[in-house]
Amino acid sequence: MNPIRVLLADDHRILREGLRALLDREPGIECVGEAVDGQAALVLARQLQPDVLVSDIAMPGLNGVELIRRLRSEQPQLRLLVLSAHDEERLVLAAMEAGASGYLLKDSAGSELAEAIRSVAAGRIQLAQALVGIFVQQFRHRGQAAAASGSSPLTPREREMVQLFSEGHSTSAIAQRLHLSVKTVATHRENILHKLQISGVAEMTRYALREGLSTL
């Protein structure tokens, strides 16, 4: 049987190295790459085609929720497992609704991570025990609210820009990062402000925090 090919995404080098060392000792699991942030994880996932992505939520540039949303659309066969220190209900719900197959906390034992990787690779859902009750209750409420209010008015590109603006990046810096013209980024910014009916970056940052696009 072929090993489960795992890609790690976390902006903390020590943690990545520790996770890789742990997984290298697990039979049937092969760590095929490490990504330093969400954008790098997106590129490596496209190149390496892993079976499971183990990703943090709070990463600069492209957060874990947006990374999951994009990869779920691009690679429906890829299983997405969150490993995060954040246990806030909104982040757990956002990750699972985006398409994650599991959510673990960073204080989990190493054996729990390996078990979760095997579980999601087999097509099952895996949640940290501390999150199960919260998830069941709040997911039901969120689903009812979403049905009543409709989906997010922003496109994936606009959500990415909301995160970058909320992290303090300038229009020109975002343009360079995303390989777009400054005029295009400025147009997106005005469209975002109009769609959200807000007046500036401060309100955009509050929106990003509320929707789990940023954990600043």
Stockholm file with secondary structure:
# STOCKHOLM 1.0

chainA/1-216         MNPIRVLLADDHRILREGLRALLDREPGIECVGEAVDGQAALVLARQLQPDVLVSDIAMPGLNGVELIRRLRSEQPQLRLLVLSAHDEERLVLAAMEAGASGYLLKDSAGSELAEAIRSVAAGRIQLAQALVGIFVQQFRHRGQAAAASGSSPLTPREREMVQLFSEGHSTSAIAQRLHLSVKTVATHRENILHKLQISGVAEMTRYALREGLSTL
#=GR chainA/1-216 SS CCCEEEEEECSCHHHHHHHHHHHHTSTTEEEEEEESSHHHHHHHHHHHCCSEEEECSCCSSSCHHHHHHHHHHHCTTCEEEEEESCCCHHHHHHHHHHTCSEEEETTSCHHHHHHHHHHHHTTCCEECHHHHHHHHHHHHHHHHHHHHHCSCSSCHHHHHHHHHHHTTCCHHHHHHHHTCCHHHHHHHHHHHHHHHTCCSHHHHHHHHHHHTSCCC
#=GC SS_cons         CCCEEEEEECSCHHHHHHHHHHHHTSTTEEEEEEESSHHHHHHHHHHHCCSEEEECSCCSSSCHHHHHHHHHHHCTTCEEEEEESCCCHHHHHHHHHHTCSEEEETTSCHHHHHHHHHHHHTTCCEECHHHHHHHHHHHHHHHHHHHHHCSCSSCHHHHHHHHHHHTTCCHHHHHHHHTCCHHHHHHHHHHHHHHHTCCSHHHHHHHHHHHTSCCC
//
